[in-house]
Amino acid sequence: MKKIALAAALSVAATTAFAGGVVEPVMEPEIVKAATTSSSGGILIPLLLLLVVAAAVSSN
């Protein structure tokens, strides 16, 4: 009788281990930060404008 009770207890414990089934792993999305480059365009345009104005003033 003890063997039957032990076998029943082990079979119940073994079936609960597989109750959920196989679950697909959840992958978190990879966050990619865009690389920013510094540009000299913000300084270059005012310097060119200053050169044009200086050339116009010096020609008169």
All heavy atoms as TSV, in Angstrom:
chain	resi	resn	atom	element	x	y	z
A	1	MET	N	N	0.810	-1.183	0.000
A	1	MET	CA	C	0.000	0.000	0.000
A	1	MET	C	C	0.866	1.265	0.000
A	1	MET	O	O	0.501	2.258	-0.616
A	1	MET	CB	C	-0.909	-0.042	1.231
A	1	MET	CG	C	-1.946	1.023	1.256
A	1	MET	SD	S	-3.142	0.656	-0.031
A	1	MET	CE	C	-4.296	1.884	0.281
A	2	LYS	N	N	2.005	1.179	0.717
A	2	LYS	CA	C	2.893	2.332	0.767
A	2	LYS	C	C	3.490	2.614	-0.615
A	2	LYS	O	O	3.684	3.771	-0.988
A	2	LYS	CB	C	4.010	2.097	1.785
A	2	LYS	CG	C	3.566	2.171	3.211
A	2	LYS	CD	C	4.766	2.011	4.140
A	2	LYS	CE	C	4.325	2.039	5.586
A	2	LYS	NZ	N	5.451	1.873	6.500
A	3	LYS	N	N	3.764	1.554	-1.376
A	3	LYS	CA	C	4.344	1.738	-2.709
A	3	LYS	C	C	3.349	2.402	-3.655
A	3	LYS	O	O	3.725	3.234	-4.478
A	3	LYS	CB	C	4.800	0.400	-3.282
A	3	LYS	CG	C	6.016	-0.161	-2.601
A	3	LYS	CD	C	6.465	-1.437	-3.250
A	3	LYS	CE	C	7.668	-2.019	-2.517
A	3	LYS	NZ	N	8.128	-3.258	-3.130
A	4	ILE	N	N	2.077	2.074	-3.515
A	4	ILE	CA	C	1.050	2.678	-4.371
A	4	ILE	C	C	0.896	4.161	-4.034
A	4	ILE	O	O	0.792	5.010	-4.920
A	4	ILE	CB	C	-0.291	1.929	-4.214
A	4	ILE	CG1	C	-0.147	0.509	-4.760
A	4	ILE	CG2	C	-1.402	2.665	-4.937
A	4	ILE	CD1	C	-1.353	-0.367	-4.517
A	5	ALA	N	N	0.904	4.497	-2.754
A	5	ALA	CA	C	0.800	5.896	-2.334
A	5	ALA	C	C	2.020	6.685	-2.803
A	5	ALA	O	O	1.904	7.830	-3.266
A	5	ALA	CB	C	0.636	5.976	-0.825
A	6	LEU	N	N	3.199	6.099	-2.712
A	6	LEU	CA	C	4.429	6.764	-3.165
A	6	LEU	C	C	4.420	6.958	-4.674
A	6	LEU	O	O	4.787	8.036	-5.180
A	6	LEU	CB	C	5.653	5.950	-2.740
A	6	LEU	CG	C	7.010	6.543	-3.111
A	6	LEU	CD1	C	7.229	7.886	-2.438
A	6	LEU	CD2	C	8.121	5.564	-2.754
A	7	ALA	N	N	3.969	5.968	-5.404
A	7	ALA	CA	C	3.894	6.083	-6.862
A	7	ALA	C	C	2.873	7.132	-7.267
A	7	ALA	O	O	3.093	7.901	-8.213
A	7	ALA	CB	C	3.535	4.724	-7.460
A	8	ALA	N	N	1.754	7.207	-6.576
A	8	ALA	CA	C	0.744	8.221	-6.879
A	8	ALA	C	C	1.275	9.615	-6.584
A	8	ALA	O	O	1.062	10.552	-7.364
A	8	ALA	CB	C	-0.525	7.943	-6.069
A	9	ALA	N	N	1.979	9.781	-5.486
A	9	ALA	CA	C	2.536	11.086	-5.132
A	9	ALA	C	C	3.597	11.518	-6.145
A	9	ALA	O	O	3.656	12.694	-6.549
A	9	ALA	CB	C	3.130	11.034	-3.732
A	10	LEU	N	N	4.438	10.608	-6.580
A	10	LEU	CA	C	5.471	10.943	-7.572
A	10	LEU	C	C	4.860	11.261	-8.928
A	10	LEU	O	O	5.341	12.154	-9.641
A	10	LEU	CB	C	6.480	9.804	-7.685
A	10	LEU	CG	C	7.422	9.631	-6.494
A	10	LEU	CD1	C	8.332	8.433	-6.717
A	10	LEU	CD2	C	8.240	10.886	-6.268
A	11	SER	N	N	3.815	10.568	-9.308
A	11	SER	CA	C	3.198	10.836	-10.611
A	11	SER	C	C	2.499	12.188	-10.616
A	11	SER	O	O	2.514	12.907	-11.617
A	11	SER	CB	C	2.220	9.724	-10.983
A	11	SER	OG	O	1.130	9.704	-10.073
A	12	VAL	N	N	1.889	12.567	-9.492
A	12	VAL	CA	C	1.261	13.895	-9.393
A	12	VAL	C	C	2.327	14.978	-9.441
A	12	VAL	O	O	2.171	16.009	-10.110
A	12	VAL	CB	C	0.406	13.985	-8.107
A	12	VAL	CG1	C	-0.034	15.425	-7.845
A	12	VAL	CG2	C	-0.801	13.080	-8.218
A	13	ALA	N	N	3.428	14.781	-8.750
A	13	ALA	CA	C	4.507	15.771	-8.727
A	13	ALA	C	C	5.154	15.897	-10.108
A	13	ALA	O	O	5.551	16.985	-10.519
A	13	ALA	CB	C	5.543	15.382	-7.693
A	14	ALA	N	N	5.241	14.816	-10.850
A	14	ALA	CA	C	5.882	14.856	-12.169
A	14	ALA	C	C	4.989	15.532	-13.198
A	14	ALA	O	O	5.480	16.227	-14.085
A	14	ALA	CB	C	6.223	13.438	-12.612
A	15	THR	N	N	3.675	15.375	-13.092
A	15	THR	CA	C	2.790	15.984	-14.096
A	15	THR	C	C	2.672	17.482	-13.896
A	15	THR	O	O	2.472	18.227	-14.851
A	15	THR	CB	C	1.388	15.351	-14.060
A	15	THR	OG1	O	0.866	15.474	-12.748
A	15	THR	CG2	C	1.428	13.907	-14.486
A	16	THR	N	N	2.806	17.992	-12.684
A	16	THR	CA	C	2.717	19.438	-12.469
A	16	THR	C	C	3.962	20.149	-12.985
A	16	THR	O	O	3.928	21.336	-13.264
A	16	THR	CB	C	2.520	19.758	-10.978
A	16	THR	OG1	O	3.592	19.202	-10.240
A	16	THR	CG2	C	1.199	19.222	-10.478
A	17	ALA	N	N	5.051	19.431	-13.134
A	17	ALA	CA	C	6.271	20.061	-13.637
A	17	ALA	C	C	6.126	20.412	-15.111
A	17	ALA	O	O	6.729	21.376	-15.589
A	17	ALA	CB	C	7.462	19.127	-13.437
A	18	PHE	N	N	5.310	19.674	-15.860
A	18	PHE	CA	C	5.142	19.924	-17.282
A	18	PHE	C	C	3.793	20.551	-17.609
A	18	PHE	O	O	3.377	20.564	-18.755
A	18	PHE	CB	C	5.281	18.611	-18.067
A	18	PHE	CG	C	6.644	18.004	-17.931
A	18	PHE	CD1	C	6.836	16.875	-17.160
A	18	PHE	CD2	C	7.728	18.580	-18.554
A	18	PHE	CE1	C	8.091	16.315	-17.031
A	18	PHE	CE2	C	8.994	18.029	-18.423
A	18	PHE	CZ	C	9.174	16.890	-17.652
A	19	ALA	N	N	3.094	21.087	-16.623
A	19	ALA	CA	C	1.743	21.598	-16.838
A	19	ALA	C	C	1.732	22.825	-17.743
A	19	ALA	O	O	0.804	23.017	-18.517
A	19	ALA	CB	C	1.093	21.933	-15.502
A	20	GLY	N	N	2.742	23.650	-17.674
A	20	GLY	CA	C	2.733	24.892	-18.438
A	20	GLY	C	C	3.144	24.721	-19.882
A	20	GLY	O	O	2.803	25.521	-20.736
A	21	GLY	N	N	3.862	23.702	-20.200
A	21	GLY	CA	C	4.340	23.518	-21.557
A	21	GLY	C	C	5.564	24.378	-21.841
A	21	GLY	O	O	6.113	25.044	-20.971
A	22	VAL	N	N	5.963	24.400	-23.102
A	22	VAL	CA	C	7.141	25.159	-23.514
A	22	VAL	C	C	6.703	26.563	-23.907
A	22	VAL	O	O	5.777	26.740	-24.677
A	22	VAL	CB	C	7.857	24.466	-24.690
A	22	VAL	CG1	C	9.050	25.280	-25.132
A	22	VAL	CG2	C	8.274	23.064	-24.299
A	23	VAL	N	N	7.375	27.558	-23.385
A	23	VAL	CA	C	7.051	28.951	-23.662
A	23	VAL	C	C	8.172	29.547	-24.506
A	23	VAL	O	O	9.353	29.338	-24.225
A	23	VAL	CB	C	6.897	29.743	-22.343
A	23	VAL	CG1	C	6.606	31.207	-22.624
A	23	VAL	CG2	C	5.808	29.140	-21.487
A	24	GLU	N	N	7.795	30.298	-25.540
A	24	GLU	CA	C	8.788	30.970	-26.371
A	24	GLU	C	C	9.509	32.034	-25.547
A	24	GLU	O	O	8.875	32.765	-24.785
A	24	GLU	CB	C	8.110	31.649	-27.564
A	24	GLU	CG	C	7.532	30.684	-28.569
A	24	GLU	CD	C	8.604	29.992	-29.387
A	24	GLU	OE1	O	9.658	30.612	-29.644
A	24	GLU	OE2	O	8.398	28.827	-29.742
A	25	PRO	N	N	10.814	32.145	-25.687
A	25	PRO	CA	C	11.531	33.184	-24.938
A	25	PRO	C	C	11.174	34.570	-25.468
A	25	PRO	O	O	11.004	34.766	-26.676
A	25	PRO	CB	C	13.007	32.868	-25.185
A	25	PRO	CG	C	13.015	32.051	-26.426
A	25	PRO	CD	C	11.711	31.318	-26.472
A	26	VAL	N	N	11.045	35.512	-24.569
A	26	VAL	CA	C	10.697	36.887	-24.942
A	26	VAL	C	C	11.987	37.681	-25.052
A	26	VAL	O	O	12.742	37.800	-24.093
A	26	VAL	CB	C	9.762	37.520	-23.894
A	26	VAL	CG1	C	9.461	38.963	-24.256
A	26	VAL	CG2	C	8.489	36.714	-23.782
A	27	MET	N	N	12.232	38.221	-26.243
A	27	MET	CA	C	13.441	39.016	-26.470
A	27	MET	C	C	13.090	40.497	-26.370
A	27	MET	O	O	12.127	40.948	-26.979
A	27	MET	CB	C	14.021	38.727	-27.857
A	27	MET	CG	C	14.370	37.274	-28.093
A	27	MET	SD	S	15.810	36.757	-27.193
A	27	MET	CE	C	17.065	37.594	-28.104
A	28	GLU	N	N	13.874	41.234	-25.613
A	28	GLU	CA	C	13.653	42.668	-25.530
A	28	GLU	C	C	14.234	43.324	-26.778
A	28	GLU	O	O	15.293	42.921	-27.264
A	28	GLU	CB	C	14.328	43.237	-24.291
A	28	GLU	CG	C	13.717	42.752	-22.997
A	28	GLU	CD	C	14.343	43.402	-21.781
A	28	GLU	OE1	O	15.048	44.411	-21.938
A	28	GLU	OE2	O	14.131	42.883	-20.686
A	29	PRO	N	N	13.539	44.324	-27.323
A	29	PRO	CA	C	14.076	44.978	-28.520
A	29	PRO	C	C	15.373	45.724	-28.195
A	29	PRO	O	O	15.503	46.342	-27.143
A	29	PRO	CB	C	12.971	45.957	-28.927
A	29	PRO	CG	C	12.187	46.181	-27.687
A	29	PRO	CD	C	12.284	44.908	-26.894
A	30	GLU	N	N	16.309	45.636	-29.125
A	30	GLU	CA	C	17.603	46.286	-28.928
A	30	GLU	C	C	17.467	47.761	-29.284
A	30	GLU	O	O	16.990	48.111	-30.362
A	30	GLU	CB	C	18.652	45.625	-29.816
A	30	GLU	CG	C	20.036	46.189	-29.630
A	30	GLU	CD	C	21.080	45.465	-30.460
A	30	GLU	OE1	O	20.859	44.303	-30.809
A	30	GLU	OE2	O	22.105	46.080	-30.757
A	31	ILE	N	N	17.884	48.618	-28.379
A	31	ILE	CA	C	17.794	50.058	-28.598
A	31	ILE	C	C	19.102	50.534	-29.212
A	31	ILE	O	O	20.172	50.350	-28.644
A	31	ILE	CB	C	17.516	50.799	-27.283
A	31	ILE	CG1	C	16.192	50.315	-26.705
A	31	ILE	CG2	C	17.499	52.300	-27.487
A	31	ILE	CD1	C	15.901	50.834	-25.324
A	32	VAL	N	N	18.990	51.127	-30.390
A	32	VAL	CA	C	20.173	51.612	-31.095
A	32	VAL	C	C	20.121	53.132	-31.095
A	32	VAL	O	O	19.172	53.737	-31.586
A	32	VAL	CB	C	20.215	51.079	-32.547
A	32	VAL	CG1	C	21.427	51.632	-33.276
A	32	VAL	CG2	C	20.209	49.578	-32.550
A	33	LYS	N	N	21.134	53.737	-30.540
A	33	LYS	CA	C	21.202	55.189	-30.503
A	33	LYS	C	C	21.900	55.670	-31.764
A	33	LYS	O	O	22.977	55.190	-32.113
A	33	LYS	CB	C	21.970	55.642	-29.260
A	33	LYS	CG	C	21.957	57.130	-29.058
A	33	LYS	CD	C	22.621	57.514	-27.753
A	33	LYS	CE	C	22.583	59.015	-27.568
A	33	LYS	NZ	N	23.225	59.406	-26.308
A	34	ALA	N	N	21.266	56.615	-32.450
A	34	ALA	CA	C	21.834	57.135	-33.695
A	34	ALA	C	C	23.079	57.961	-33.385
A	34	ALA	O	O	23.092	58.773	-32.462
A	34	ALA	CB	C	20.811	57.996	-34.422
A	35	ALA	N	N	24.109	57.728	-34.149
A	35	ALA	CA	C	25.354	58.467	-33.965
A	35	ALA	C	C	25.200	59.852	-34.580
A	35	ALA	O	O	24.769	60.002	-35.716
A	35	ALA	CB	C	26.507	57.730	-34.626
A	36	THR	N	N	25.509	60.855	-33.801
A	36	THR	CA	C	25.426	62.221	-34.290
A	36	THR	C	C	26.831	62.729	-34.577
A	36	THR	O	O	27.773	62.440	-33.845
A	36	THR	CB	C	24.743	63.136	-33.264
A	36	THR	OG1	O	25.473	63.083	-32.045
A	36	THR	CG2	C	23.309	62.693	-33.011
A	37	THR	N	N	26.950	63.466	-35.639
A	37	THR	CA	C	28.248	64.037	-35.986
A	37	THR	C	C	28.162	65.550	-35.884
A	37	THR	O	O	27.138	66.154	-36.197
A	37	THR	CB	C	28.659	63.650	-37.413
A	37	THR	OG1	O	27.667	64.109	-38.322
A	37	THR	CG2	C	28.793	62.141	-37.551
A	38	SER	N	N	29.229	66.144	-35.449
A	38	SER	CA	C	29.233	67.602	-35.368
A	38	SER	C	C	29.503	68.176	-36.753
A	38	SER	O	O	30.255	67.628	-37.554
A	38	SER	CB	C	30.296	68.081	-34.383
A	38	SER	OG	O	31.569	67.674	-34.822
A	39	SER	N	N	28.844	69.266	-37.029
A	39	SER	CA	C	28.977	69.887	-38.341
A	39	SER	C	C	29.488	71.307	-38.166
A	39	SER	O	O	29.086	72.020	-37.261
A	39	SER	CB	C	27.621	69.902	-39.051
A	39	SER	OG	O	27.721	70.614	-40.258
A	40	SER	N	N	30.368	71.709	-39.041
A	40	SER	CA	C	30.866	73.078	-38.989
A	40	SER	C	C	29.999	74.002	-39.841
A	40	SER	O	O	30.325	75.166	-40.032
A	40	SER	CB	C	32.314	73.129	-39.473
A	40	SER	OG	O	32.380	72.719	-40.830
A	41	GLY	N	N	28.883	73.520	-40.361
A	41	GLY	CA	C	27.989	74.327	-41.186
A	41	GLY	C	C	27.368	75.471	-40.418
A	41	GLY	O	O	27.055	76.513	-40.983
A	42	GLY	N	N	27.177	75.324	-39.118
A	42	GLY	CA	C	26.615	76.389	-38.310
A	42	GLY	C	C	27.551	77.570	-38.175
A	42	GLY	O	O	27.113	78.702	-37.999
A	43	ILE	N	N	28.834	77.354	-38.265
A	43	ILE	CA	C	29.828	78.436	-38.152
A	43	ILE	C	C	30.282	78.898	-39.535
A	43	ILE	O	O	30.575	80.067	-39.745
A	43	ILE	CB	C	31.039	77.950	-37.325
A	43	ILE	CG1	C	30.589	77.653	-35.898
A	43	ILE	CG2	C	32.158	78.959	-37.328
A	43	ILE	CD1	C	31.657	77.025	-35.038
A	44	LEU	N	N	30.301	77.992	-40.479
A	44	LEU	CA	C	30.835	78.295	-41.805
A	44	LEU	C	C	29.993	79.325	-42.555
A	44	LEU	O	O	30.544	80.254	-43.169
A	44	LEU	CB	C	30.927	76.991	-42.618
A	44	LEU	CG	C	31.629	77.081	-43.970
A	44	LEU	CD1	C	33.077	77.507	-43.802
A	44	LEU	CD2	C	31.557	75.754	-44.683
A	45	ILE	N	N	28.695	79.224	-42.495
A	45	ILE	CA	C	27.820	80.140	-43.238
A	45	ILE	C	C	27.932	81.580	-42.723
A	45	ILE	O	O	28.086	82.512	-43.529
A	45	ILE	CB	C	26.368	79.620	-43.223
A	45	ILE	CG1	C	26.300	78.328	-44.039
A	45	ILE	CG2	C	25.398	80.658	-43.767
A	45	ILE	CD1	C	24.975	77.630	-43.994
A	46	PRO	N	N	27.888	81.826	-41.410
A	46	PRO	CA	C	28.081	83.215	-40.961
A	46	PRO	C	C	29.469	83.774	-41.304
A	46	PRO	O	O	29.599	84.969	-41.611
A	46	PRO	CB	C	27.891	83.147	-39.442
A	46	PRO	CG	C	27.063	81.946	-39.219
A	46	PRO	CD	C	27.469	80.989	-40.290
A	47	LEU	N	N	30.500	82.924	-41.279
A	47	LEU	CA	C	31.837	83.418	-41.649
A	47	LEU	C	C	31.894	83.798	-43.127
A	47	LEU	O	O	32.512	84.819	-43.489
A	47	LEU	CB	C	32.893	82.362	-41.331
A	47	LEU	CG	C	33.207	82.160	-39.847
A	47	LEU	CD1	C	34.220	81.036	-39.676
A	47	LEU	CD2	C	33.728	83.436	-39.230
A	48	LEU	N	N	31.268	82.988	-43.981
A	48	LEU	CA	C	31.229	83.338	-45.408
A	48	LEU	C	C	30.439	84.618	-45.640
A	48	LEU	O	O	30.825	85.465	-46.465
A	48	LEU	CB	C	30.631	82.186	-46.219
A	48	LEU	CG	C	31.501	80.937	-46.352
A	48	LEU	CD1	C	30.733	79.836	-47.077
A	48	LEU	CD2	C	32.789	81.260	-47.109
A	49	LEU	N	N	29.334	84.798	-44.922
A	49	LEU	CA	C	28.545	86.020	-45.042
A	49	LEU	C	C	29.356	87.225	-44.585
A	49	LEU	O	O	29.327	88.289	-45.217
A	49	LEU	CB	C	27.261	85.891	-44.211
A	49	LEU	CG	C	26.309	87.076	-44.266
A	49	LEU	CD1	C	25.791	87.266	-45.695
A	49	LEU	CD2	C	25.154	86.874	-43.313
A	50	LEU	N	N	30.127	87.075	-43.517
A	50	LEU	CA	C	30.979	88.151	-43.026
A	50	LEU	C	C	32.051	88.509	-44.048
A	50	LEU	O	O	32.356	89.691	-44.264
A	50	LEU	CB	C	31.622	87.743	-41.699
A	50	LEU	CG	C	32.479	88.794	-40.996
A	50	LEU	CD1	C	31.626	89.980	-40.592
A	50	LEU	CD2	C	33.155	88.192	-39.787
A	51	LEU	N	N	32.630	87.507	-44.725
A	51	LEU	CA	C	33.630	87.774	-45.770
A	51	LEU	C	C	33.015	88.513	-46.956
A	51	LEU	O	O	33.637	89.430	-47.515
A	51	LEU	CB	C	34.248	86.459	-46.243
A	51	LEU	CG	C	35.287	85.833	-45.312
A	51	LEU	CD1	C	35.706	84.464	-45.840
A	51	LEU	CD2	C	36.502	86.739	-45.205
A	52	VAL	N	N	31.806	88.152	-47.331
A	52	VAL	CA	C	31.145	88.836	-48.447
A	52	VAL	C	C	30.844	90.292	-48.089
A	52	VAL	O	O	31.070	91.204	-48.903
A	52	VAL	CB	C	29.845	88.080	-48.834
A	52	VAL	CG1	C	29.001	88.898	-49.797
A	52	VAL	CG2	C	30.199	86.725	-49.426
A	53	VAL	N	N	30.386	90.523	-46.860
A	53	VAL	CA	C	30.107	91.884	-46.433
A	53	VAL	C	C	31.402	92.688	-46.344
A	53	VAL	O	O	31.474	93.854	-46.779
A	53	VAL	CB	C	29.356	91.884	-45.076
A	53	VAL	CG1	C	29.260	93.272	-44.476
A	53	VAL	CG2	C	27.972	91.285	-45.256
A	54	ALA	N	N	32.464	92.086	-45.829
A	54	ALA	CA	C	33.757	92.782	-45.737
A	54	ALA	C	C	34.300	93.108	-47.115
A	54	ALA	O	O	34.861	94.189	-47.339
A	54	ALA	CB	C	34.746	91.923	-44.951
A	55	ALA	N	N	34.129	92.201	-48.070
A	55	ALA	CA	C	34.597	92.456	-49.437
A	55	ALA	C	C	33.786	93.574	-50.079
A	55	ALA	O	O	34.326	94.408	-50.813
A	55	ALA	CB	C	34.507	91.169	-50.269
A	56	ALA	N	N	32.480	93.609	-49.810
A	56	ALA	CA	C	31.641	94.675	-50.374
A	56	ALA	C	C	31.990	96.038	-49.769
A	56	ALA	O	O	31.995	97.045	-50.478
A	56	ALA	CB	C	30.171	94.344	-50.119
A	57	VAL	N	N	32.284	96.079	-48.485
A	57	VAL	CA	C	32.633	97.336	-47.833
A	57	VAL	C	C	34.010	97.822	-48.309
A	57	VAL	O	O	34.211	99.007	-48.556
A	57	VAL	CB	C	32.590	97.166	-46.294
A	57	VAL	CG1	C	33.200	98.382	-45.586
A	57	VAL	CG2	C	31.166	96.947	-45.828
A	58	SER	N	N	34.948	96.918	-48.481
A	58	SER	CA	C	36.301	97.329	-48.869
A	58	SER	C	C	36.365	97.743	-50.340
A	58	SER	O	O	37.249	98.489	-50.723
A	58	SER	CB	C	37.291	96.213	-48.600
A	58	SER	OG	O	37.040	95.114	-49.469
A	59	SER	N	N	35.436	97.291	-51.163
A	59	SER	CA	C	35.482	97.662	-52.572
A	59	SER	C	C	34.970	99.095	-52.789
A	59	SER	O	O	35.274	99.709	-53.802
A	59	SER	CB	C	34.655	96.701	-53.413
A	59	SER	OG	O	33.274	96.819	-53.097
A	60	ASN	N	N	34.216	99.662	-51.860
A	60	ASN	CA	C	33.706	101.045	-51.994
A	60	ASN	C	C	34.666	102.030	-51.458
A	60	ASN	O	O	35.364	102.206	-50.719
A	60	ASN	CB	C	32.353	101.182	-51.292
A	60	ASN	CG	C	31.264	100.484	-52.088
A	60	ASN	OD1	O	31.399	100.318	-53.291
A	60	ASN	ND2	N	30.230	100.098	-51.394
